[in-house]
Structures are given as structure tokens and as C-alpha cells.
Amino acid sequence: MEIIYFILVGIASGFFAGWLMKGKGAGLIINLLLGIVGAVIGGWLLDIFNISLGSGFVGQLLTATLGAVALIFVVNLLRGKK
């Protein structure tokens, strides 16, 4: 059940990250997949810098969205999008 929760948080964060990037994402489906991967990246980055954005659903969503935005930004750099 925990993996389903993690995937749902990742999908939601991918949606929000695409919205925050204002059309600079890679499309809805790819942004949702990037959100799932971004959730892992966001948790890893914040853990390295010993930063907490809160606990519970909101904290997890903020962490995952931050990771997804960072991942979309890097993907856009590699694809040559401005």
C-alpha cells in the first residue's frame, strides 16, 4: 500500500511541477513520470542538505515537487529547451 501512496504523491508532484514550469515540461505523461522519479530525487537532495519541508502529506508533496521541478529543469537543459 505504501508504494501506491508514493506513486500517487509522485504523480501529483509531477503535475504541479509541470504547472510551475509553465509549459517548459515535457508533456503531461512525461511530467507525471518525472514526478515519480523527482520524488526520490527531492528526498535525496533534501536529506543531503539536512532540510525538512515538513511532515505528512504536505511535506512529502513539497519535497517531491521540488525534486520534480529540478528534474524537469535538467531534462530541459539536456534537450536544449530554454
C-alpha angles and dihedrals in degrees: 000000000000092000091055090052090049091050092048092051089048092050092049091048091050090053092049092044091053089049092048092049088056101223096329092107125100098254132289100286094043091046090053091051090045087052091059092050090040090058089062093044093047092051091047094048095047091046091054091053092040092237125149123197092192136283133275128031097325094051092048092048092050092048093048093046091051090052092046092050090050091048094048089049092053092045090052091050091052092046092049097243118149 
